[in-house]
């Protein structure tokens, strides 16, 4: 079998040349882990500025520290490039590109398709290709494999193909690429053996599953599980609020039970690349089999409605406290990122709240210590180039109210509440405040 024995020997303990397409939140940590494991890694990206920065030892993602990138470059085993013809030199090519949703919440696989077509241009016998992007079951076999086999090479004989879902949690100080178990699935045993051996060099544990569809379903299941449970907490928050019960107090007490309960937390909506998106990949694929995913879609509907819920509660609070409506109000959003202590705006509910408020006639500003200016991209076009306010007493105090949309640790919430006329807290960030200060806070 072409190249299998040679690859098997390399992946066992020999020198490996690994290419990673996409140097974002998934690809860059993977490059660091593989380089630290002794592999020779080439990162491929179309963003020239990103390539230049990485080769200088500078990070391009806040959750990945500069010193990690610097050490990776100093090993001499990593280089970044935009020259995709160099994929021909790789023993393994790992695809780590985004999988967003289209305008009607349908899967958008253009990045996976493009990466596969680029890989096909230089594909040669004796290469292993692995897809890591989150996607619906069947993508590896139905989308990637046909593109690669258009070269005339046959999967499982000439080249090898597998799927391993990324499990990145940006900003997690405990679990990294290296110590998080990896799931691997392939549709032929040789491809599975090679993928298992390669990841065995990089991560602490590899879990082999029957085929690529099982591996793809693992990722979808993990994030659907989180989406459904967060939706439950969001719905309970609304119910308990009507009853005068603080959902955060309920969760804190409930999680003291050592079995049968796992804490999930409500919020202003879901953000990030995976949880708001992956369940819709499942519902789309399920339609092919005439299956209605009512439970999954209901969770998505509840989570998608939370930004609107926050706006309505803000409207009620302004009316009660300031005797004024939303139209003409001057409000400050504290935190734009989808998750605390990051600068990641992907699917951030804060942006949705911002858009809803502006449609209601509100003048909106924001403060985020990690996002001094909203990037100029297609996704954030409506807010591009808007700058964060300067954090001063006068600046905060001039707003009719502040809405905490992301609970960054770098924000002094006691100071914020003291300065602000009124605070709406969607993240329970003000939980440690004194009773006196909490009188200015409304949980939303």
N, C-alpha and C positions, 0 to 999 in steps of 0.2 A: 504494500500500500504506500503510495507516493508520499514520502516525507514523514510518515507517522512515527517510525522508529527513531528517526533523527530528532523530531520534536519531543518525543517522549523522553529521550535521554537528556535533552537540553532542559526541559522543565523539571526533571528530577533533581539535577544538581549542577547543570552546566550553565554557561553564559547564555542569557536570554535577551533578545532585543524586542522590546514591547512598545507598540505605538498606541497612543490614546487620542482619539478624535473628540475634541471638545474639552476646553480647559476651564470649565466653570465650577459650580458647586459640587459636582460629582467627579469630573475628570481630574481636577487639580489635587484633591486629597488622595485620589488613587495613584497619581504619579508620585506623590511623596511617599506613600506606603510602599510602592513597588521599588522605588530607588533605595529606600532605607533597607529593603530586603535584599539588596545587592543586584537587582536587575538593571539593565541599561534601558532607559526610557526616553522616547521621543514624544513630545506633546504636539499635537496638530491643532491649529485654530485659524480661522479666517480673519480674526481681529489682530491686525498688525501691532497695534499699541500694546495689546496683552502679551504678545510674543516677545516684544522688546523688553517689557517690564520684567517678565519671568526670567529671561536670560540674564538680566541684571541682578537677579536675586530678590526682586520686589514682588510682594503679593498683589493679587488683583481682586482678592475677596477678603472682606474684613474678618470672617470667621477662620481664615487661614493666616497665621501670623507670619510676618516677614522673616523671622529667624528660621522657620521651617523651610521656607522657599530658598533662603540663602544657603542653608546647609545642604539642601538637595542639589543646588547648582554647584556648590563647592566639591561635591563628591566626584564631579566629572562624568557622572552617569546619566545626567539629564540635560536635555536641550529642548527648546520650543522652536517651532517652525511653522511657516505658512506654506511650505513647499510640499504638497501632498504626493508628489511623485516618489518621495522618500518612503512612502508606505510599503513599497516593494521590498525594502530592506528589512522589514519587520518579521519576526517569527510569529507574533500575535498582534492583532489589531482589535482594540476595544473601543466600541462606539458609545460615547457618553454625551448625547445631545438632547436638547429639550423635546418634550412631547406635549405641546399645549392643546387647548381646545379651540375649535372653530367658533364662528359667530353663533351657531345654533347648538353649542355644546357637543359637537361631534369631534371625534379624534382628528387631530391634525398631525400627520406623520411626515410632513415635508422634510423635516430635519433628518429623520431616520432614513427616509428614501434618498435624500441627497448624500448623506454619509455613506450609505450602502453603494450608491453609484460611484462615488469617489473611490471607495475601497475596491470596487470591481475593476476600475481602470488599471490598477497595478497588481491585482490578485494573481498569485502564482501558486503552483503546486507546493504543498508543504507549509501552508499558513493556517493559523487558527484565527477565526473571527468571532468575537463575543459582543453581543448587544447587552448594554446595561440600562438603557433608557426604560423608564416605567411605561408600560403599554398593556394592551388587552391580549388575552391568550390567543395565540395564533400568529402574532406579528412576525416572530422569527422565522417560522416555517412558511407563512403565506406572503410575506412582504420582502424580507431580507434575502431569504434563500433564492427565490426566483431571479432577483436582480444579480446575485453573485453567479448563479448558474448560467446566465446569459453569456458568460465568457466562454462557455463550452467545458468548463471544469465541473466536476461532479462532487457534491457535498458528501463527506464521509469517505471519499476515496482520494480525490485530488486535494481538496481543502477541507477544513473542519469548521463547524459552526455550533455555537452554544449560546445560551442566555443565562445571565446572572444579574438579578435585580439589585440596583444600588440601594444602600441602606444608610445614606448619609443623614445626619442630624446636625445641621450647622450650629456651631456654638456649644455643642455638648462637650463638657470638659472631661467626661469619663469614657464614653464610647466613641472610638475613632474608626477609620477604615480598617486599621490593622487588627483591632481586638473585637470587632463585630463579626459574628459568624456569617459566612457567605453561602447562599443557596445557588446551586448550579444545576442546570438541566440541558440536555441535548437530545436530539432525535436519532442519534446513532451512538453506539457504545464508544467508538474511537474518539469522537468529538467530546463526549462526556468525560472520558478518561483524561484527555489533554487539558480540558478546562479545569477539572478538579486538581490536576497536578500543578497547573499554573497558579491558581489561587492558593494552593497549599504552600507556595513559596512566599505569599504576600500576607495572608491573614491567619489568625489563630485557629480557625476551625472552618471546615467546608462541609456543607450538607448537600449530598447528591440526591436529586429527585429524578423521577422516571423519564421526563422529557421536558422540552422547552416550554410547553403549555402549562405544565404544573408549576414551573419556576415563575412564569409570567403571572399565573394566578396567585402565587404566594404574595407578590408585591401588591396586587390589587386587593387581596384580602386584608393585608396588614393596614392599608390606608382606609379601606371601607369600614373596617372595625373601628378605627379612630373617629371617622366621620360620623358614624351612627351614634357612638357614645357621646361625642361632643354635642350632637344634635339633641340627644336626650337631656343633657344638662342645660342646654339653651332653652328648651321647652319648659323644663322644671323651673328655671330661673324666672320665666314669665309668670308661671302659675303661682309660685311661692311669693313673688313680689306682690301680686294681688292680695295675698293672704297676710302680707306684712311680715313675711319670713325671709331672712337673708340666706340665699342659696350658698354663699361662701361658708357661712357658719355650719350649714347642714353638711356640706362636703367634708369640712375639716373634722367634724365629729364622726361621720360615717367611715372615713378612711382609717379610724382607729381599730376597726374590725380586721383581724388578721387573716380572714378568709372570706371569699364570696363577694368582695367589693374591690373594685379598682378605681381610683379617683381620676375623673376627667373634669375639665373646667370649662365653664361658659365663657363667652367673650363677644366682641362686636362683629363676629363673622370669622370665616376661615381664610387663611392666607398660606403662602408658600406654593411650591410647585406640585406637591403630591396630593395632600388631603382634599383640596377643593376640586381636583381634576380627575384623579384615578378612578373614583367611583363612577364617573360618567363614561369612562372608557369601558367599564364593565356593563353598564346599562345599554350602551350602544351595541356592544357585541352580543348581548343577550337577545336583542331583537332579531338577530339572525336565526335564533333557535325558537322564536315565537314565545319568549318568556318575558313576562312583565316583572320588572324589578321594583315593585311598589315600595317596599321597605327602604331600599337604598335611595330611591328618588325622593321619598318623603324626607329622609335625613338631609339630603341636598337642599330641598326646598326650605326646610327650617333654618339651616345654616346660612343660606343665601338671603333669607329675610332678616337676619339679625342687624345688618346696617340700618335698615329701615326702622326696626324696632328701637335702636339707639336714637335715631333722629326724632322719632315720635316722643320718646321719653324726655329728650332735651327740649322739645317744643313745649311739652306739658310743664317742665320745670321752669323754663323761662317765663311762661305765662303766670305760674303761681308765685314765683319769687320776684321777678322784675316787672310783672304785669305788661309784658310785651310779647309779640309773636316772633316767629323765626324771621320773617321778611324784614330786612333792614338790620338784623342783629349782626354783631361783630364777634366772631367766635375763633378760638385758638385750639387747634388740634395738637396735643402733645404726644409725639411718636407717630411716625409714618410707616416704619418697617412692619412687616407682618409678624415679627417675633422679636422679643426683647434682646437687646445687646447686639443686634445685627444691623446692617445697612441694606438689607434685602427687601425690595419692594414688590416682589412677585406676588400677584393676587392679593395684595394687602387690603384688608377691609377698611383701613383708614382712607384709602383713596376712593373707595366706594362711598363712604360717609361724606367725604369732601364733595364729591360730585352731586350727591343727593341734596346736601345743604345749599350748594350754589344754585341748584334748580329751584329751591325754595326761597331764593332771594337773600341768602346769607353771605356776608363778606367773610371769607375764610382765610386764615393764616395758619402756619404750623411752626412747631419747634421740634427738632430731632437732633440730638448731639452727634449722630452718626451720618446724617444726611444733610449737609449744609445747603445743597441745592438739588432739586429734582432733576435726574438725568434727562437728557434730550434723546428720547427713544420713541419709537412708534407706540409702544404700549402705554407710555405715560405722557403722550403728546399734549393732552389738555392741561397738564400741570408743569410741563417742561420749563426749566430755568427759574421756577419760583424758588426763592431763597428762604431758608429758615430764619425766624426772627432772632434777634440777639436776646439772650436770657438776662433780663434785668427786671427790677421791681416795677418800674414805670411801664415797660413794654408789656408785661403780663397783666398788670392792673388795668390797662386801658380796654381790655376785652370784656364784653358782657358776661362771658363764661369761658371756661377751659374744659375741653373734653379729653380725657386720658384715653387714647386709642392704642398705645403700646406702652408697656410697663418697663421701660429701660431702667436699669439699676443706676445709671449715671444721672438721673433726674432727682433733685431734692424735692420730694413731694410735700414735705412740711413747709418748705419755703414757698413752693408753688401755691399751696392752699392758703397760706398767709397773705400772699400777694394778690391772689385772684378774687374777683367779686363772687364767683360761684364756680364749683367744680362738678363736672359729671364724670364719673369713674366707671369705665366699662371693663376694667381689668383687676379690680380690687387692689390697686396699687397703693391706696391710701389707708389700708387696713391697720397700719401701725401708728396712725396719727392719734393725737390726744382727743378726748371727747369734745373739747372746745373747738378744735379745728374741724372735726368731723361734722359739725353743724353746718358747715359750708359745702358739704359733699353730698351728692345724690348718686347712688349706684344705678347704673343703666345697663 
